Amino acid sequence: PPPRRREIDEMRQPLIAPRRSILARCCPRARGPDLPPPPGRSPLDARILAIAVPSFGALALDPLLATLDTAFVGQLPDAEPLAALGLSAALFSLVFSSFNFFSSACTPVVADRVARRGAESGLALGATIIAISGCLGLLALLALEVSAPFLVALMGAEADTRPELHATALAFVRVRALSAPAVVLQTALNGVLRALGDAQSALRAAAGAGVVNLGLDAVLIFGLGWGAVGAAAATAVAEWSAATYLAVRAVRARSTARARAEQLGAAEHPQAGRAGDDGDLLAPATSAEAGGVEGESALEALMPFLRGAGATLMRTLSLQLFLVAAAATLGHASGGEGDEAAAAAGAGRDSPS
């Protein structure tokens, strides 16, 4: 090819350079397109594994942090901190899982836009979705802080009957709720990065968050004597550290996409840079900053994501409501059997032998 075409082809490289993962070093079939696939296998299998395996590992972030907190809090002499941790973990699992639609709906929408209209346009749409997730995360934070006493009582720690457990669980919920924006942001950032073929960042973020949480648990729970509140603070800091790392990766990817769009515009249209007095390049994807192509509004660009997010949210809420109803039914049934057994035992004691 001519020199200019070779230069353009070199610019069209992945925004995030792939790295050799543990999977790639251990499994020859997951080493990427440099090796031919075995007979009967698609060349896309290696790429699918390179995204699926790290994504699966990243899903273990919240369970990992909860397990670490439980292991440390369980070493405390009192039972209230561990009981408060159990109640709060169930509450946050229910709340945070409702925002998983950001990741599942964002990935295919952004990937499709990158393939059809360029990386800069896809990342502009991804930035809009990330901004929406940040706003919803702040709303979740406010809702949790305001309704914390009611939610703690609803989970079984009422202030009248169990004041110590209520106070401990309330403090845990209010500190742990500070990580709500970070958790929601992570779901959207993971979706955008996965759309670019980068699933390693989510796995590295999860591993780093686990290390941060482990160190802070030891310092805050035992060193400073904060108990369950220390576990909540450690988890919140770990969540924000993971969200910050993913945000840096996304910003770098968008900066790279913007620079390559300008370079491609200069290589394919050498005179475009002389259109203005300030010398700005008129790259073909500049209209993507508004969320789409010419004649498309930001809302129209978001409609595929909104449709997918709505369907996923309805599925998640339906599943959560079913599980809550099933748990409540089993709890009432167990309580009824216990009451009947207690009544029978009382009748036996009252009856003459």
C-alpha positions as CSV (number, residue, x, y, z in Angstrom):
1,P,0.0,0.0,0.0
2,P,1.1,3.6,-0.5
3,P,2.9,5.3,2.4
4,R,-0.1,7.4,3.4
5,R,-2.4,4.4,3.5
6,R,0.1,2.5,5.7
7,E,0.2,5.5,8.1
8,I,-3.6,5.5,8.3
9,D,-3.7,1.7,8.9
10,E,-1.2,2.1,11.7
11,M,-3.5,4.7,13.3
12,R,-6.4,2.3,13.3
13,Q,-5.0,0.2,16.1
14,P,-6.9,-0.7,19.3
15,L,-7.4,2.2,21.7
16,I,-6.2,0.1,24.6
17,A,-3.2,-2.1,23.8
18,P,-3.9,-5.7,24.6
19,R,-1.8,-7.3,27.3
20,R,-0.9,-10.9,27.7
21,S,-3.1,-12.2,30.5
22,I,-2.7,-15.2,32.7
23,L,-5.2,-16.9,30.5
24,A,-3.2,-16.1,27.4
25,R,0.0,-17.5,28.9
26,C,-1.7,-20.7,30.1
27,C,-4.1,-21.5,27.3
28,P,-2.8,-21.4,23.7
29,R,-6.3,-21.0,22.4
30,A,-6.7,-17.7,24.2
31,R,-3.5,-16.0,23.0
32,G,-5.3,-13.9,20.4
33,P,-5.3,-13.6,16.6
34,D,-1.5,-14.2,16.3
35,L,-2.0,-18.0,16.4
36,P,-4.3,-19.8,14.0
37,P,-7.4,-21.3,15.7
38,P,-7.7,-25.1,15.9
39,P,-9.9,-26.8,13.3
40,G,-13.5,-26.3,13.8
41,R,-13.1,-23.2,16.0
42,S,-13.8,-19.6,15.2
43,P,-11.0,-17.0,15.3
44,L,-13.4,-15.0,17.6
45,D,-13.3,-17.6,20.3
46,A,-10.0,-16.4,21.7
47,R,-11.3,-12.8,21.8
48,I,-14.5,-13.9,23.5
49,L,-12.5,-15.8,26.2
50,A,-10.2,-12.8,26.7
51,I,-13.3,-10.7,27.6
52,A,-15.4,-13.3,29.3
53,V,-12.9,-14.7,31.8
54,P,-11.7,-11.3,33.3
55,S,-15.3,-10.1,33.4
56,F,-16.3,-13.1,35.3
57,G,-13.5,-12.5,37.8
58,A,-14.5,-8.8,38.1
59,L,-18.0,-9.9,39.2
60,A,-16.4,-11.2,42.4
61,L,-15.6,-7.7,43.7
62,D,-18.6,-7.1,45.9
63,P,-18.7,-10.7,47.3
64,L,-14.9,-10.5,47.9
65,L,-15.2,-7.3,49.9
66,A,-18.2,-8.6,51.9
67,T,-16.2,-11.8,52.7
68,L,-13.2,-9.8,53.9
69,D,-15.4,-7.6,56.1
70,T,-17.2,-10.7,57.5
71,A,-13.9,-12.4,58.3
72,F,-12.5,-9.4,60.2
73,V,-15.7,-8.4,62.0
74,G,-16.2,-12.0,63.0
75,Q,-13.1,-11.7,65.2
76,L,-14.7,-9.1,67.4
77,P,-15.9,-10.3,70.8
78,D,-19.4,-8.8,70.5
79,A,-22.1,-10.3,68.3
80,E,-23.8,-7.1,67.4
81,P,-21.2,-5.9,64.8
82,L,-21.4,-9.2,62.9
83,A,-25.2,-9.2,63.0
84,A,-25.3,-5.6,61.8
85,L,-22.9,-6.5,59.0
86,G,-25.1,-9.3,57.9
87,L,-28.2,-7.1,57.8
88,S,-26.5,-4.4,55.9
89,A,-24.8,-6.7,53.4
90,A,-28.2,-8.0,52.4
91,L,-29.6,-4.5,52.0
92,F,-26.7,-3.3,49.8
93,S,-26.8,-6.4,47.7
94,L,-30.4,-5.7,47.0
95,V,-29.8,-2.0,46.2
96,F,-26.6,-2.2,44.2
97,S,-27.7,-5.2,42.1
98,S,-30.5,-3.0,40.7
99,F,-28.0,-0.9,38.9
100,N,-26.4,-3.8,37.0
101,F,-28.3,-2.7,33.9
102,F,-25.7,-0.1,33.2
103,S,-23.1,-2.7,32.5
104,S,-25.2,-5.2,30.6
105,A,-27.0,-2.6,28.5
106,C,-24.0,-0.2,27.9
107,T,-21.6,-2.8,26.5
108,P,-23.5,-3.8,23.3
109,V,-24.8,-0.3,22.6
110,V,-21.3,1.4,22.8
111,A,-19.6,-1.5,21.0
112,D,-22.2,-1.2,18.1
113,R,-21.6,2.5,17.9
114,V,-17.8,2.1,17.9
115,A,-18.1,-0.4,15.0
116,R,-20.5,1.7,12.9
117,R,-19.5,5.3,13.6
118,G,-16.0,5.3,15.1
119,A,-14.4,5.1,18.5
120,E,-14.8,8.8,19.3
121,S,-18.6,8.7,18.7
122,G,-18.9,5.5,20.8
123,L,-16.9,6.9,23.6
124,A,-19.0,10.1,23.5
125,L,-22.1,8.1,24.0
126,G,-20.3,6.1,26.8
127,A,-19.4,9.4,28.5
128,T,-23.1,10.3,28.5
129,I,-24.1,7.0,30.1
130,I,-21.3,7.3,32.7
131,A,-22.6,10.8,33.6
132,I,-26.1,9.4,34.0
133,S,-24.8,6.6,36.3
134,G,-23.0,9.2,38.4
135,C,-26.2,11.2,38.9
136,L,-28.2,8.0,39.8
137,G,-25.4,7.1,42.2
138,L,-25.7,10.4,44.0
139,L,-29.5,9.9,44.2
140,A,-29.0,6.4,45.6
141,L,-26.6,7.9,48.2
142,L,-29.1,10.5,49.3
143,A,-32.0,8.0,49.4
144,L,-29.9,5.6,51.6
145,E,-28.8,8.3,54.0
146,V,-32.3,9.6,54.4
147,S,-34.1,6.3,54.7
148,A,-31.4,4.5,56.7
149,P,-33.3,4.3,60.0
150,F,-36.4,2.9,58.2
151,L,-34.4,0.4,56.2
152,V,-32.5,-0.9,59.2
153,A,-35.7,-1.4,61.1
154,L,-37.2,-3.1,58.1
155,M,-34.4,-5.5,58.0
156,G,-35.2,-6.6,61.6
157,A,-33.1,-4.3,63.7
158,E,-35.8,-2.1,65.4
159,A,-34.7,0.7,67.7
160,D,-37.3,-0.2,70.4
161,T,-36.6,-3.9,70.7
162,R,-32.9,-4.1,69.7
163,P,-31.3,-0.7,70.3
164,E,-27.7,-1.7,70.2
165,L,-28.0,-3.7,66.9
166,H,-30.1,-0.8,65.5
167,A,-27.4,1.7,66.3
168,T,-24.6,-0.4,64.9
169,A,-26.4,-1.3,61.7
170,L,-27.5,2.3,61.2
171,A,-23.9,3.6,61.5
172,F,-22.7,0.9,59.1
173,V,-25.4,1.7,56.5
174,R,-24.7,5.4,56.5
175,V,-20.9,4.9,56.1
176,R,-21.2,2.2,53.5
177,A,-23.7,4.3,51.6
178,L,-20.9,6.7,50.8
179,S,-19.7,4.2,48.2
180,A,-23.0,4.2,46.3
181,P,-21.9,6.6,43.5
182,A,-18.6,4.6,43.1
183,V,-20.5,1.3,42.8
184,V,-22.9,2.7,40.2
185,L,-20.1,4.4,38.3
186,Q,-18.1,1.1,38.2
187,T,-21.0,-0.7,36.4
188,A,-21.1,2.0,33.6
189,L,-17.3,2.2,33.3
190,N,-17.0,-1.5,33.1
191,G,-19.6,-1.5,30.3
192,V,-17.8,1.1,28.3
193,L,-14.3,-0.4,28.7
194,R,-15.7,-3.9,27.9
195,A,-17.2,-2.4,24.7
196,L,-13.6,-1.5,23.7
197,G,-12.5,-5.0,24.3
198,D,-10.8,-4.1,27.6
199,A,-11.9,-6.5,30.3
200,Q,-8.6,-6.6,32.1
201,S,-9.1,-3.2,33.7
202,A,-12.1,-4.4,35.6
203,L,-10.2,-7.4,36.9
204,R,-7.3,-5.3,37.9
205,A,-9.6,-2.8,39.6
206,A,-11.3,-5.6,41.6
207,A,-7.9,-7.1,42.7
208,G,-6.7,-3.6,43.7
209,A,-9.9,-2.9,45.7
210,G,-9.5,-6.2,47.5
211,V,-6.0,-5.3,48.6
212,V,-7.0,-1.9,49.7
213,N,-10.0,-3.3,51.7
214,L,-7.8,-6.0,53.3
215,G,-5.3,-3.4,54.6
216,L,-7.8,-0.9,55.8
217,D,-9.9,-3.6,57.5
218,A,-6.9,-4.5,59.7
219,V,-6.1,-0.8,60.5
220,L,-9.6,0.5,61.0
221,I,-11.3,-2.5,62.7
222,F,-8.5,-3.5,65.1
223,G,-6.0,-0.7,65.0
224,L,-8.4,2.2,65.6
225,G,-11.2,0.1,67.1
226,W,-13.9,1.2,64.8
227,G,-15.6,-2.2,64.6
228,A,-18.3,-2.6,62.0
229,V,-18.0,1.1,61.0
230,G,-14.4,0.5,60.2
231,A,-15.4,-2.3,57.9
232,A,-17.9,0.0,56.1
233,A,-15.3,2.7,55.7
234,A,-12.7,0.3,54.3
235,T,-15.2,-1.0,51.8
236,A,-16.2,2.5,50.7
237,V,-12.6,3.5,50.2
238,A,-11.9,0.3,48.2
239,E,-15.0,1.0,46.0
240,W,-13.9,4.5,45.3
241,S,-10.3,3.4,44.5
242,A,-11.7,0.9,41.9
243,A,-14.0,3.5,40.4
244,T,-11.1,6.0,40.1
245,Y,-8.9,3.5,38.3
246,L,-11.6,2.7,35.8
247,A,-12.3,6.4,35.2
248,V,-8.7,7.0,34.4
249,R,-8.7,4.2,31.9
250,A,-11.8,5.5,30.3
251,V,-10.4,9.1,30.0
252,R,-7.2,7.8,28.5
253,A,-9.2,5.8,26.0
254,R,-11.3,8.8,24.9
255,S,-8.2,11.0,24.6
256,T,-6.5,8.4,22.4
257,A,-9.7,8.2,20.3
258,R,-9.9,11.9,19.9
259,A,-6.2,12.2,18.9
260,R,-6.5,9.4,16.4
261,A,-9.6,11.0,14.9
262,E,-7.7,14.2,14.4
263,Q,-4.7,12.3,12.9
264,L,-7.0,10.3,10.5
265,G,-8.7,13.5,9.5
266,A,-5.4,15.2,8.7
267,A,-4.1,12.1,6.8
268,E,-7.2,11.6,4.7
269,H,-8.0,15.3,4.3
270,P,-4.7,17.3,4.4
271,Q,-6.4,20.6,3.7
272,A,-9.0,20.3,6.5
273,G,-6.7,21.9,9.1
274,R,-6.7,25.2,7.1
275,A,-10.5,25.7,7.4
276,G,-10.2,28.0,10.4
277,D,-7.9,30.6,11.6
278,D,-7.1,28.8,14.8
279,G,-5.9,25.7,12.8
280,D,-8.2,23.2,14.5
281,L,-8.6,20.0,12.6
282,L,-12.2,19.3,11.4
283,A,-12.2,15.5,12.1
284,P,-15.2,13.6,10.7
285,A,-16.3,12.6,14.2
286,T,-16.5,16.0,15.8
287,S,-20.3,15.9,15.7
288,A,-20.1,12.9,18.0
289,E,-19.4,15.3,20.9
290,A,-23.1,16.0,20.8
291,G,-23.9,12.3,21.2
292,G,-24.4,11.3,17.6
293,V,-24.1,12.1,13.9
294,E,-25.6,15.1,12.1
295,G,-29.4,15.2,12.5
296,E,-29.4,12.9,15.5
297,S,-30.1,14.3,19.0
298,A,-28.5,13.0,22.2
299,L,-31.8,11.4,23.3
300,E,-32.1,9.5,20.0
301,A,-28.5,8.3,20.5
302,L,-29.4,7.1,24.0
303,M,-32.7,5.3,23.0
304,P,-31.0,1.9,22.4
305,F,-29.4,2.0,25.8
306,L,-32.6,3.1,27.5
307,R,-34.6,0.3,26.0
308,G,-32.0,-2.3,27.0
309,A,-31.6,-0.8,30.5
310,G,-35.4,-0.7,31.1
311,A,-35.8,-4.4,30.1
312,T,-32.8,-5.4,32.3
313,L,-34.0,-3.4,35.2
314,M,-37.5,-4.9,35.1
315,R,-35.9,-8.4,35.0
316,T,-33.7,-7.6,38.0
317,L,-36.4,-6.0,40.1
318,S,-38.8,-8.9,39.3
319,L,-36.2,-11.4,40.4
320,Q,-35.4,-9.5,43.6
321,L,-39.0,-9.1,44.5
322,F,-39.5,-12.8,44.0
323,L,-36.6,-13.7,46.3
324,V,-37.8,-11.3,48.9
325,A,-41.3,-12.7,48.8
326,A,-40.0,-16.2,49.0
327,A,-37.8,-15.4,52.0
328,A,-40.7,-13.7,53.7
329,T,-42.9,-16.7,53.1
330,L,-40.4,-19.1,54.5
331,G,-39.8,-16.9,57.5
332,H,-43.5,-16.8,58.3
333,A,-43.8,-20.5,57.8
334,S,-40.9,-21.2,60.1
335,G,-42.3,-18.8,62.7
336,G,-45.7,-20.4,62.5
337,E,-44.3,-23.9,63.0
338,G,-42.2,-22.6,65.9
339,D,-45.3,-21.0,67.5
340,E,-47.3,-24.2,67.1
341,A,-44.5,-26.2,68.6
342,A,-44.2,-23.8,71.6
343,A,-48.0,-23.9,72.1
344,A,-47.9,-27.7,72.0
345,A,-45.1,-27.8,74.5
346,G,-46.9,-25.4,76.8
347,A,-50.1,-27.5,76.6
348,G,-48.1,-30.5,77.5
349,R,-46.7,-28.8,80.5
350,D,-50.1,-27.5,81.6
351,S,-51.8,-30.9,81.2
352,P,-51.8,-33.3,84.2
353,S,-49.5,-36.2,83.9
